[in-house]
Amino acid sequence: MKGSGTGARRASLARRLVLLTTVVAALAVTLTGIVAWQTAARGAEERERDRLARQATVLSRLPALSEALFHGAQVLGGPDGVQLAVIAPDGTVSGTATPAVDTASKASLLAGEPVAGHGILGGQDVLLVGRPGVRGGAVVLTEPYAIVTENTNRVRRNVLVPLVVGMLGAGLAGALLARRIGRPLVRAAGIAHRLAAGERGVPAPVDGPRETAEIGRALNVLDEALAHSENRQREFLLSVSHDLRTPLTALQGYAEALADGLIEPERVPEVGAVLADETRRLDRFLADLLDLARLEADDFRLDMAPSDLGAVVGEAAVFWTGPCARRDVDLRCERPEPPVVVETDAFRVRQLIDGLLQNALRVTPEGAPVVLAVRAAADGGALIQVRDGGPGLSGDDVRVAFEPGVLHARYRDTRPVGSGLGLAVAHRLTGRLGGSLRVEGHGPEGGACFTVALPPTPGAS
């Protein structure tokens, strides 16, 4: 319940995309606004300074600058607050803008250099632009800096609206993008939920961007894999039920016959032997099922220690000599003189060898061999082989040899079979030991050849 509550509070992808695009847009707008804010101030000042420079240039070209004072008063002394000062060739300054002309500016203008800067006039900051006259002297124009500030604010107001609109548009675009991206993901999640609920044959669309198309393909593959796995499980359960029903039917029939007194006294030992055989068959089948279940468990225990596999193989060969002799099967043991030592669980290795030998003995006809061999591997590990002289396996058999019940269902009517789980147990047990189990359909003796590869001892050179 706690996990589901956490999932319910988790924000959706669409909401995160909208938030992300809005944040990115806000950052972009903020940076753009900062740049535009500064640019607006510099631009407004430059424009006013250029305007004053053009006017000052026009006035500086008058034949007599003393006349510029009168004309400037009429032309420039309008409501925009532009003030004029005239510097005579002898350095005398006259005009309403005279207080703003400092000594440095006057010296530069009399030297023939234009001037552009700031000044103080009537206690206010003003823009100051000066141009030297064509016949000596100079013209100076000033303008209150408040005009520049007013123009700057006007530009900033004009910029602010597009920035806000841009941010809103980015948020809307993010919402549309999130909807476009989220739609196929929501659809894929719906298909996944349907698959989890047990529905099969649900086609996922493979279109749109590459990533969403890949999700669609993965869901289709998952659908097929689930259907295939469930079919195999269904077939396995049918096989298990069949194998359980056969001995149970025999047990029930003979038990009822004994209870009803229908079995002649002289047949009681025979019936008891049948009951014992069927009971052992059931016990072996249930033991294989339990082994398979234990191998899937996370707490499956292994007692790893340095083990001489030659000794383990020798002990197994001694035990299986009797059962092979009773079946008139020639058991051969191949092991090298030097010990083959690896770090493994010797008990589980013996369990693995017993399962493979039991499977080999079951399909090997009288007079044919069964070979149990061990040797050191080139990588420092070990190889254990169980080869038989039976009918072998086809290429298709090899592909499904370790799937529970498949070969059992395929050959139950033509070959001696066991529980159908032995090879699956051996394969998973080998994996638990850190090794691998492979099978060849036909080995040197003509039948199947199973090879167990165990890894070398960690740290061994």
PyMOL commands that set and color helices and strands:
alter all, ss='L'
color gray80, all
select helices_A, chain A and resi 2-9+13-60+65-75+98-100+103-110+145-196+210-259+265-296+309-326+346-363+395-399+406-411+422-432
alter helices_A, ss='H'
color red, helices_A
select strands_A, chain A and resi 83-87+93-94+115-121+124-132+138-144+305-308+330-334+341-344+369-376+382-388+436-440+449-454
alter strands_A, ss='S'
color yellow, strands_A
deselect
rebuild
show_as cartoon
